[in-house]
Each structure stands twice: as structure tokens, then as C-alpha cells.
């Protein structure tokens, strides 16, 4: 017989362990007994292993959003707790004769205000312990980092990420790199599980930080797309509009562009069109398909080609679309040997517009050819003389008659001979800030919805030809079918939507001009916080004040960590 101490004999867990050990075994059943075989087969259930559900992992953005939601609920619960203890303490301390409230009544009031149920016993205990108007006690074991150290580490961590983002180096802030920096920061004092620590830091800073997949951006675009560069361009643009007669100053000192001059301000840009369904998925979210994991998953069949065509078009600040021009590639060595498939004209509709005339007219789509199918100096000049100048035959080089054309920094735009020739015709070629087309060029904004519909139209053609076992080869001359819609002569399928009409109708054109802020002159793109890089001192506004606060927070928190033995330089950075 085992001997137990008094404390052990009163332990419920130990009592149950002894009870289970002393229980008699279940009676044995003879499975060979014929009398019991039938009952055994009917009473014994079929043994089946419980399937283990597959763990569903959140995406990085989904996990961060969950942290944001959890932190918001935590802060809301804190506010409810502080309100409950403060209200109960104030009502409890009232003198005799005045109305008091019980803890239950306080709990009901707080539930009505916050929708959070605070237990009456919790309210009574917190007030009795003089924990009035403060956050509830933290659950779980006590953390290994002192509260002041952890709070400053949160500030250093958060400000470090913000400074990296402001400096254009935000793509390097990944889980792996942050864990290494946490190890460097805490190693002089204590060895921690920094992966677990990072999880806590992300939860504590969730309201200020988010996560997503980072887009690849060329370094030159990051360097050029700054608030100072674009603001300087707008200053020059406003002064030139006034001097050249495109704008005037109203009674309030504001620069205003009259409607008749908005028609004479245009923007053009080019894009590459590839009749290849395996590339250029810009703006298209692929549809979810269901398949059997036990069979080969062969993927989605599509059209494949290596032929590319350049399209250049744009719009006026009054909302009219500029006639699209298509530049095809050709192997011909001279203009005499260049050939055009006459059938392509069936897919090139007339474009309606007023431009520099008195009434709306139908204007033809234009095209050209060269070896690479792109816009070089020669082809850009040819496009300008044959496609742009005829739209504004009334243009002359004096106030009220000039036409100003905003362009990017592509080939041929800044050639001196071309600029002089354009000026004699009444056209001013006005360059934008190099490598900032995604922010400052109106036509670049329109190419987003254009490419989306272009890919949808290409998929309609591809699917119809694959289903009908037709040739999936699309020659370049059929690019008009994908751009403007129409009927496929091979499969007979109708492409109902025009990508050009969807992206370059009047309201859409006015919307992109308003977004960029060049005409009307609002400088709206300077507020594009996701793409315009800010620098300390580039303006005297709220953003600069926030940047100063971020820098000061980083300086103070990293200095505090260093003074307490930690490596604060691991999260030290400068805007």
C-alpha cells in the first residue's frame, strides 16, 4: 500500500490518478464464440481515424490585418474597463443621501456605451486595489523585457520602418531581416526568441504599420519621383502657362485656365501592345478554377506570340481623346518595300472630336512602321506632323492660339530642331519630370483600365479559338480587333467592348487630368503619398511635421536603448 502525505491525499489530480489505476479491467470478449459474434458485429462501431484538418495560413497582409483588428478590439476593451472602474469609484465615493450605483448597474451602463461586458466582480476588485481609470492587468506570464525597454523598442522599431520607407528603401524590411536586427539589438543584454519578439512588436504597432507584397520599381524612378522635383515642375508650369497665354489670374490671385485653353493643352504617352495571353496581365486578377489534385493540372491554354506593336495616344485637358497611332514592326529595308494588310482598316474606327475646329468631326486612326515597332526620333516627329498638327490647323505662335503638349522624356522629345519646328507651327513641347510618368502623366493613368480591358478582349479571342480548334496565331494587323472590338473572322466570336472607349471616354479623361492636377491647376498629384517620395524640409506642411516627429522618436528611443545596455544603433536611421 502506497503512503501519501496529507497534502498529496487532498490533491484532486492525484486522487483521480489512483482511482484510474485501481479500477478493474473491462471483461474480455471471446471473438471466436459464435453466440457473441453477431452481437459483437452490430454493437462494435467501425474504427476510423479522425481526419486532421489542414492548417490554413494567413497571407502576410491578412495576418497583419488580423493584428490590426485585434489591437483595435484590445484598445476598445481597455477604454471600457477604464470607464467602468472610474464610474464605479466616483459613484461609490458619493456621500450618504446621494444616488449611488452598484457594480452590476455600472456594468450595464458600460455595456450600453461600449458593447463590452465587464464583470461586476472585476470592477469591484480593481477599485478595491485602487486600479481606477487604468488599463486592465496583462494576462499570462510576466515578460522578460521591462516595460520601459519594450515601449522604447516599439518606438524604435516603428520609426525605423517608417524612415526606411520614406528613404525609398522599404522593400528591404522583411521578417528575416527584422529578426536579425532584433538579435543585434537585444544580444548585449539578453538572448531572446526574436521571432516571438517580432510577433509581439507587430501586434503592438499594428495600427501604424501594414504589410503587402512590394512592387518592383526601377531605382531611377524612386530617385526622380520626389515631392521637391514635382513641386518645382509645377512652379515652372504655372509661370509658363501665365506667360504663354494659357492661363490668367483671378481676383483672388488664383491661376485659372479658361475652357477654350483647356482644349489646347494635351498629353500623349505610348504603350506596348503584345498579342500574347501569357504575358501582360496588368490589372487582371486570374479567375479561380477547381481541379482534382489526383490528375495532372495542365494550366490555362492561351495565345503565344513574340510580335509587339506600339500605340501612342492621349487626351486634351477638356476631355477629348487624341487619335491613337499604331507603330508596327517590319523587316522591310525601305519604305518602297513596306506592305500593309488592307484588312486591318476594318478594325480601325473613326474617332470623334472637335480639337482646333468649329464642330465635331470624324478623324482617322493613323499608323506607321519601322524595324522595332517603336517610337524613335524620326517616327515621333512623323507622328507629330501627321497625327497631331492636323487636329489643330488654327494653331499659331501667339497668345490664345498656341497648343501645349505635355510629353515624357522619351526619344525625340527634346531634339532642338524638332522643338524649333514645332514652335513655328504654334506648338510648345513641354517635358515632364523624367521617370515620373506613373504620377505626373495623365495618359499613363488611363493605360491602367485600357490594359485591363485589352487583356479581357484577348482572352475572349484566345478561348474562342482554342475551343473551336482554330489557329491561335494573331497577326499584328489584328491588333485593332483587341483594342476597339469587333468580330473575329476566324472563330466568328464578337469582342463586345472597346478597350480604347473604356479608358479614353470624356469623363475618364477629365478624371485623370484632375488626378494629376496640371489642368485645372490643382497640383493634386503632390498628395499621392504612395508614390511621391518625401524628403525632410521639402515643404512646410503636416507631412513634414510628421517626418520631424518620426525622426525625433527614432533618435530618443534608440538613445534610450543604448543607454540601458542594448544596441540601439540596430534600429537607428536618418531621413
C-alpha positions in Angstrom: 0.0 0.0 0.0 1.5 3.3 -1.1 1.9 6.0 1.5 0.9 9.7 0.8 1.3 12.8 2.7 -1.7 14.8 3.8 -1.1 17.4 1.1 -0.9 14.6 -1.6 -4.0 12.9 -0.3 -6.0 16.1 -0.7 -4.8 16.7 -4.3 -7.8 16.0 -6.7 -5.5 15.3 -9.6 -3.5 12.6 -7.7 -6.8 11.1 -6.3 -8.1 10.6 -9.9 -4.8 9.0 -11.0 -5.0 6.5 -8.1 -8.7 5.8 -8.9 -7.9 5.1 -12.5 -5.0 2.8 -11.6 -7.1 0.7 -9.1 -10.2 0.3 -11.4 -10.7 -3.3 -12.6 -10.0 -4.0 -16.3 -13.0 -4.4 -18.7 -14.3 -8.0 -19.2 -12.7 -9.9 -22.1 -14.8 -10.9 -25.0 -14.2 -14.2 -26.9 -14.5 -13.2 -30.5 -14.4 -16.9 -31.6 -17.6 -17.6 -29.6 -20.4 -17.9 -32.2 -23.0 -16.8 -29.8 -21.4 -13.4 -29.3 -20.1 -12.8 -32.9 -23.4 -11.5 -34.2 -23.9 -9.1 -31.3 -20.2 -8.0 -31.5 -20.6 -7.1 -35.2 -23.6 -5.0 -34.5 -22.5 -3.3 -31.3 -18.9 -2.5 -32.2 -18.6 0.6 -34.3 -16.2 0.8 -37.3 -12.9 2.2 -36.2 -12.0 5.4 -38.2 -9.1 7.8 -37.6 -10.3 11.4 -37.1 -9.1 13.4 -40.2 -6.7 16.1 -39.3 -7.7 19.4 -40.9 -5.1 21.1 -43.0 -3.9 24.3 -41.4 -5.0 27.4 -43.2 -2.2 30.1 -43.2 -3.0 33.8 -43.5 -1.2 35.8 -46.1 1.2 38.4 -44.9 -1.4 41.1 -45.5 -4.2 39.0 -43.9 -2.1 38.3 -40.8 -1.3 42.0 -40.4 -4.9 43.0 -40.8 -5.8 40.4 -38.1 -3.3 42.1 -35.8 -4.9 45.5 -36.5 -8.3 44.1 -35.7 -7.1 42.5 -32.5 -5.3 45.7 -31.4 -8.4 47.8 -32.1 -10.6 45.5 -30.0 -8.0 45.4 -27.2 -7.9 49.2 -27.1 -11.7 49.4 -27.1 -11.8 46.9 -24.2 -9.3 49.0 -22.3 -11.4 52.1 -22.8 -14.5 50.2 -21.5 -12.5 48.9 -18.5 -11.2 52.4 -17.6 -14.7 53.8 -17.9 -16.2 51.1 -15.7 -13.7 51.5 -12.8 -13.8 55.3 -13.0 -17.6 55.4 -12.9 -17.9 52.9 -10.1 -15.3 54.7 -8.0 -17.0 58.1 -8.5 -20.4 56.8 -7.6 -19.1 54.7 -4.6 -17.4 57.8 -3.1 -20.5 59.9 -3.0 -21.8 60.9 0.4 -24.8 59.4 2.0 -28.1 60.6 0.6 -26.9 60.9 -3.0 -27.6 58.4 -5.7 -25.0 55.6 -5.9 -24.6 52.8 -8.4 -23.8 49.2 -7.7 -21.2 47.3 -9.7 -23.9 45.5 -11.6 -25.5 48.8 -12.7 -22.1 50.2 -13.7 -21.5 47.0 -15.8 -24.9 47.5 -17.6 -24.1 51.2 -18.3 -20.7 50.4 -19.8 -22.2 47.6 -21.9 -24.7 50.1 -23.3 -21.9 52.6 -24.1 -19.2 50.2 -25.4 -20.9 46.9 -26.1 -18.3 45.3 -23.8 -19.4 43.1 -20.8 -17.2 43.9 -17.8 -17.8 41.6 -14.8 -19.1 43.3 -11.7 -16.5 41.3 -9.6 -13.7 42.6 -11.8 -15.0 46.2 -11.3 -15.2 45.7 -7.5 -11.7 44.1 -7.3 -10.0 46.7 -9.4 -11.5 49.6 -7.4 -10.6 47.8 -4.2 -7.0 47.5 -5.4 -7.0 51.2 -6.3 -6.7 50.4 -10.0 -9.1 53.2 -11.1 -9.1 54.5 -14.7 -6.2 52.4 -15.8 -5.8 49.6 -18.2 -6.6 46.0 -17.1 -3.9 43.8 -15.9 -2.0 41.9 -18.6 -2.7 38.2 -18.8 -0.1 35.5 -19.0 3.4 35.3 -17.6 5.4 38.4 -17.0 7.5 39.5 -19.9 11.3 39.3 -19.8 11.8 42.8 -21.1 11.0 45.7 -18.7 8.0 47.8 -19.8 10.1 51.0 -20.5 12.6 49.0 -22.6 9.7 47.3 -24.5 7.9 50.6 -25.2 11.1 52.2 -26.5 11.8 49.2 -28.6 8.3 49.5 -30.1 9.0 53.2 -30.9 12.5 52.5 -32.4 11.1 49.6 -34.4 8.1 51.5 -35.8 10.1 54.7 -36.6 12.9 52.7 -38.2 10.4 51.1 -40.7 8.8 54.5 -41.4 12.2 56.1 -42.1 13.3 53.3 -44.4 10.0 53.7 -46.3 10.5 57.5 -46.6 14.0 57.0 -47.9 12.7 54.6 -50.6 14.3 51.5 -49.0 11.1 50.0 -47.7 11.3 46.8 -49.8 14.2 45.5 -47.6 12.1 45.4 -44.5 11.2 41.7 -44.3 10.6 39.3 -41.4 14.0 37.7 -41.8 15.9 41.0 -41.7 13.9 42.4 -38.8 14.6 39.2 -36.7 18.3 39.6 -37.4 18.2 43.3 -36.3 16.3 42.4 -33.1 19.0 39.8 -32.3 21.7 42.6 -32.7 19.7 45.0 -30.6 19.0 42.6 -27.6 22.1 40.4 -27.7 24.3 42.6 -25.4 21.8 42.2 -22.5 19.7 39.1 -23.1 19.2 36.2 -25.5 15.6 36.1 -26.7 13.5 34.2 -29.2 13.4 37.2 -31.6 10.9 35.5 -33.9 8.5 35.5 -31.0 9.5 39.1 -30.1 8.9 40.3 -33.6 5.4 38.8 -33.4 4.7 40.9 -30.3 6.2 44.1 -31.8 4.0 43.7 -34.9 0.9 43.3 -32.6 1.8 46.4 -30.6 2.5 48.6 -33.7 -0.3 47.2 -35.9 -2.3 50.4 -36.1 0.7 52.3 -37.7 2.1 49.5 -39.9 0.7 47.3 -42.6 2.2 44.7 -44.9 1.9 43.6 -48.5 3.9 42.3 -51.5 6.2 45.0 -52.7 6.1 46.1 -56.4 9.4 46.2 -58.3 10.2 49.8 -59.1 13.3 51.0 -61.1 15.8 52.8 -58.9 15.8 55.8 -61.3 12.0 56.2 -60.8 12.5 56.2 -57.0 15.2 58.8 -57.2 13.3 61.2 -59.5 9.8 60.9 -58.1 10.3 63.3 -55.2 8.0 65.9 -53.8 10.6 68.6 -54.4 11.2 67.7 -58.1 7.4 67.6 -58.9 6.7 70.8 -56.9 9.5 72.6 -58.8 8.0 71.4 -62.1 4.6 72.7 -61.1 6.1 76.1 -60.2 7.6 76.4 -63.7 4.4 75.0 -65.3 2.2 77.7 -63.6 4.6 80.5 -64.6 4.8 79.4 -68.2 1.1 79.0 -68.5 0.6 82.6 -67.5 3.4 83.9 -69.7 2.3 81.9 -72.8 -1.4 83.0 -72.5 -2.9 79.6 -71.4 -3.9 80.9 -68.0 -4.8 84.1 -66.1 -5.0 85.2 -62.5 -8.5 85.8 -61.0 -9.4 88.4 -58.4 -8.3 86.1 -55.6 -4.8 85.6 -57.1 -5.5 82.0 -58.2 -4.3 80.8 -61.5 -7.3 79.8 -63.7 -7.2 78.1 -67.2 -10.2 79.1 -69.3 -12.2 76.3 -71.1 -11.1 77.4 -74.6 -7.5 77.0 -73.5 -8.1 73.6 -71.9 -8.8 72.3 -75.4 -5.3 73.3 -76.4 -3.5 71.5 -73.6 -2.8 67.9 -74.5 -0.8 65.0 -73.1 0.4 61.9 -75.0 2.2 58.8 -74.0 3.0 55.4 -75.6 2.5 51.8 -74.5 3.5 48.4 -75.8 0.7 46.1 -77.1 1.6 42.4 -77.1 -0.9 39.9 -78.5 0.3 37.3 -76.0 -2.0 35.9 -73.4 0.8 34.5 -71.4 2.2 38.0 -70.5 1.0 41.5 -69.7 -1.6 40.6 -67.0 -1.7 44.1 -65.8 -4.9 44.9 -63.9 -6.3 41.4 -64.4 -7.0 39.1 -61.4 -7.0 35.5 -62.7 -10.2 33.5 -62.2 -10.2 30.7 -59.6 -10.6 27.3 -61.2 -11.3 23.9 -59.5 -9.4 20.8 -60.3 -8.6 17.3 -59.0 -5.3 17.0 -57.2 -5.1 13.4 -58.3 -4.9 14.3 -62.0 -2.4 16.4 -64.0 -3.1 20.1 -63.8 -2.1 21.4 -67.2 -2.8 25.1 -66.7 -4.6 27.5 -68.8 -4.1 27.4 -72.6 -3.6 30.7 -74.3 -2.2 32.5 -77.3 1.6 32.9 -77.6 3.4 35.3 -79.9 6.5 37.5 -79.8 5.2 40.3 -82.0 4.7 43.7 -80.4 3.1 46.9 -81.5 3.4 50.4 -80.0 0.4 52.5 -79.5 0.6 56.3 -78.7 -2.4 58.3 -77.8 -3.6 60.7 -75.1 -6.2 63.3 -74.3 -6.8 67.0 -74.0 -7.5 68.8 -70.7 -11.0 69.3 -72.0 -11.6 65.5 -72.1 -11.3 64.7 -75.8 -9.3 61.6 -76.7 -6.3 62.0 -79.0 -6.3 59.8 -82.1 -4.4 56.6 -81.4 -1.4 55.9 -83.6 -0.1 52.4 -84.1 3.6 51.7 -84.9 4.1 48.2 -86.4 7.4 46.4 -86.8 8.5 45.4 -90.3 11.5 43.7 -91.8 11.4 45.9 -94.9 14.6 47.8 -95.6 12.9 50.8 -97.3 9.5 52.5 -97.5 9.0 51.2 -101.0 9.0 47.6 -99.8 6.8 48.1 -96.8 3.4 46.3 -97.1 0.2 46.8 -95.2 -2.7 44.3 -94.9 -5.7 46.2 -96.1 -8.0 44.1 -93.8 -6.7 45.9 -90.7 -8.7 49.0 -91.7 -11.9 47.1 -90.8 -10.9 47.3 -87.1 -9.8 50.9 -87.1 -12.9 53.1 -86.5 -13.2 56.8 -86.8 -12.6 58.9 -83.6 -14.9 61.8 -83.0 -13.5 65.1 -81.7 -13.5 68.9 -82.1 -9.9 69.9 -81.3 -9.0 73.0 -83.2 -12.1 73.1 -85.4 -15.5 74.7 -85.0 -17.5 71.4 -84.9 -17.2 67.8 -84.1 -15.7 65.6 -86.9 -14.6 62.0 -87.6 -10.9 61.6 -87.5 -9.0 58.5 -88.8 -6.6 56.3 -86.8 -3.0 56.6 -88.0 -0.2 54.1 -88.2 3.5 53.8 -89.1 6.2 51.1 -89.5 9.8 50.7 -88.6 12.2 47.9 -87.7 11.4 47.5 -84.0 7.9 48.8 -84.0 8.8 51.6 -81.6 8.9 55.4 -81.4 12.3 56.8 -82.2 13.2 60.4 -83.1 12.2 60.0 -86.7 8.9 58.2 -86.0 7.9 60.6 -83.2 8.4 63.6 -85.5 6.4 61.9 -88.2 3.6 61.1 -85.7 3.6 64.7 -84.5 3.4 66.2 -88.1 0.9 63.7 -89.5 -1.3 63.0 -86.5 -1.2 65.9 -84.1 -0.7 69.0 -86.2 -3.8 68.3 -88.5 -6.0 68.4 -85.3 -5.1 72.0 -84.6 -4.8 73.7 -88.0 -5.7 77.0 -86.3 -2.5 76.9 -84.1 -0.2 79.9 -84.3 2.7 81.1 -82.2 1.0 83.9 -80.3 -1.2 84.1 -77.2 -4.6 82.4 -77.5 -3.6 80.3 -80.5 -0.8 78.2 -79.1 -1.1 74.5 -78.3 1.0 73.0 -75.5 1.8 69.3 -75.5 2.9 67.6 -72.3 5.3 64.7 -73.0 7.6 62.3 -71.2 11.4 62.1 -71.7 11.3 59.5 -74.5 13.3 59.6 -77.7 12.9 62.7 -80.0 11.0 64.9 -77.5 13.9 67.3 -76.7 15.7 67.4 -80.1 16.4 71.1 -80.7 15.5 71.1 -84.4 12.2 69.4 -83.6 11.4 71.8 -80.8 12.0 74.8 -83.1 9.9 73.3 -85.9 7.0 72.7 -83.5 7.2 76.3 -82.2 6.9 77.8 -85.7 3.7 75.7 -86.1 2.3 77.1 -82.8 3.1 74.0 -80.7 5.1 74.1 -77.5 6.6 70.7 -76.5 6.6 70.7 -72.7 8.6 67.9 -70.9 7.6 66.5 -67.6 9.8 65.4 -64.8 11.8 62.4 -66.1 10.9 58.9 -64.8 7.7 60.2 -63.1 5.1 59.2 -65.7 3.2 57.0 -63.2 2.5 60.1 -61.1 2.5 63.1 -63.4 1.4 61.9 -66.9 -2.4 61.8 -67.4 -2.3 59.2 -70.2 -0.3 56.8 -68.0 -3.3 56.8 -65.6 -5.6 55.9 -68.5 -3.5 53.0 -69.6 -4.4 51.1 -66.4 -8.1 50.4 -67.4 -7.0 50.2 -71.0 -4.6 47.3 -70.4 -7.2 45.6 -68.2 -9.9 45.5 -70.9 -7.2 44.8 -73.6 -6.3 41.5 -71.7 -10.0 40.6 -71.3 -10.6 41.0 -75.1 -7.5 39.0 -75.8 -8.8 36.2 -73.5 -12.2 36.2 -75.4 -10.3 35.6 -78.7 -8.0 33.1 -77.2 -10.7 31.0 -75.6 -12.9 31.0 -78.7 -10.1 29.8 -81.0 -9.0 27.1 -78.6 -12.5 25.8 -78.2 -13.1 25.7 -81.9 -9.6 24.2 -82.6 -8.7 27.2 -84.8 -5.3 28.7 -85.2 -4.2 30.7 -82.2 -1.9 32.9 -84.2 -2.9 36.5 -84.1 -1.0 38.6 -86.7 -0.2 42.2 -85.7 -2.7 43.7 -88.2 -5.5 42.3 -86.0 -4.5 44.5 -83.0 -7.4 46.8 -83.8 -9.8 43.9 -83.0 -8.5 43.7 -79.5 -8.3 47.5 -79.0 -11.6 48.5 -80.5 -13.6 45.3 -80.5 -15.4 43.7 -83.4 -15.9 40.2 -85.0 -13.1 37.7 -85.3 -13.0 36.5 -88.9 -11.7 33.0 -87.9 -13.9 31.9 -85.0 -16.8 34.3 -85.5 -16.7 35.4 -81.9 -17.7 39.0 -81.1 -15.5 41.1 -78.9 -18.2 43.4 -77.5 -16.1 46.1 -75.6 -13.7 48.6 -76.9 -10.7 48.9 -74.6 -10.0 52.4 -76.1 -13.5 53.7 -75.4 -13.4 52.3 -71.8 -10.1 54.1 -71.0 -10.4 57.3 -73.0 -14.0 58.5 -72.8 -14.6 62.1 -71.8 -15.4 61.6 -68.1 -12.4 59.2 -67.6 -10.1 61.7 -69.3 -11.3 64.6 -67.1 -10.8 62.3 -64.1 -7.1 61.6 -64.9 -6.4 65.3 -65.5 -8.0 66.1 -62.2 -5.9 63.4 -60.5 -2.6 64.8 -61.9 -3.6 68.4 -61.3 -1.8 70.1 -64.2 -5.0 71.4 -65.8 -7.0 72.6 -64.0 -4.0 73.6 -61.9 -4.5 72.0 -58.5 -1.2 70.1 -58.1 -3.2 67.1 -56.9 -0.5 64.5 -57.6 1.7 66.0 -55.0 -0.6 64.4 -52.4 0.0 60.9 -53.9 1.6 59.6 -50.8 2.0 56.1 -52.1 4.4 57.0 -54.9 5.8 60.5 -54.3 8.9 60.3 -52.1 9.1 62.9 -49.3 12.3 64.5 -48.0 12.9 66.5 -44.9 12.3 70.2 -45.5 10.8 69.8 -49.0 7.7 71.8 -47.8 6.2 73.4 -44.7 3.2 71.2 -44.2 1.7 68.5 -42.0 3.7 65.8 -43.7 7.0 67.5 -42.8 5.9 67.9 -39.2 5.1 64.2 -39.1 8.6 63.4 -40.6 10.2 65.6 -37.9 8.2 63.7 -35.2 9.3 60.3 -36.7 12.9 61.3 -36.7 12.8 62.6 -33.1 11.0 59.4 -32.0 13.8 57.3 -33.6 16.5 59.4 -32.0 15.1 59.3 -28.5 14.1 55.7 -28.4 17.4 54.3 -29.9 19.4 56.6 -27.5 17.4 55.2 -24.5 18.1 51.6 -25.6 21.8 52.3 -26.0 22.0 53.9 -22.5 20.4 50.8 -21.0 23.0 48.4 -22.5 21.1 47.5 -25.7 22.4 48.1 -29.2 20.1 51.0 -30.2 22.1 51.5 -33.4 20.4 48.4 -34.9 17.3 50.5 -35.4 19.0 53.9 -35.8 18.3 55.7 -39.2 18.0 59.2 -40.6 15.5 60.6 -43.0 
